[in-house]
Amino acid sequence: MDMTYIVNIGDKSIARYLLGIMKNLPTVTTKKAVHKKSSIIKNLDEAIKEVNDIKAGKKTARSARDFLNELQG
């Protein structure tokens, strides 16, 4: 039975040490966590900048139909 854990370690040197130990265990796999929150915030920041650029006249808005057509490929 596989078991998955997310462990937050506040000290980078301890985290590196423990990661080194875990990588040497034959039945343990490690994967760096991706912070979804940071990517969501980045996307929101980009969207807000685009809206502000449209309001300032630096960009032109596109219709919802054009947007949906772009999503379809």
N, C-alpha and C positions, 0 to 999 in steps of 0.2 A: 504494500500500500504506500503510494507516494504521499508525502506531506509537504506542503508549501508554507513558508513563513516569510513575513516581511519584518526585518529587524532594523530599527533605527539606532545607530550608535553615534553619540554626540562627539566622540573624540576620534579624529581621523587616523591617528597612529594606531589606536586599538582596533579600529575598523579594518585597516590594512593588514594588521597582524592576524586577526580572526579570518579574514578573507583568504589569506595565504594558507592558513591551516585547512580551511574548508576545501580549497581547490585541490589539495593533495589527498583528499579522501575519495576513494574509488566510486562510491555510490552517491556523491554529492555533486550537483551541478549548480553553478552560480550564474546569475544574470543581473546586470545593472538595471535598476528600476528607472523607468521613465516617468517624470513628473508630469502627469496629464494637466494638472492645474496650471503649470507654467505655460504649456502650449495653448491652453484655452485663453489665458490672460494675454498672451502674445497675439492670438487671433483677434481678440476683442480690441486690443490696442490698434491693430492694423485697420479693423473695420471702423473704429472711431475716427482715425486719421483720414480714412477715405471719405467718410461722411463730412468731416470738417472741410476737406479739400473741395468737395462738391458744393458745400454752402459758400465757400470763399470764391467759387468760380474757377478754381484751378483745374478741376476735372468736371466732366459732364456725366450726369446720371444716365443709366441705361434702363430700359423698360424691364418689367418683370418677365415679359415674354422672351426678350433677348437673353436674360439671365438663365431662364429655364432651358432655352435652346442650347446654351453653352453647356449646361450640366448634362444634357443628353449626348453631347459629343458631336 
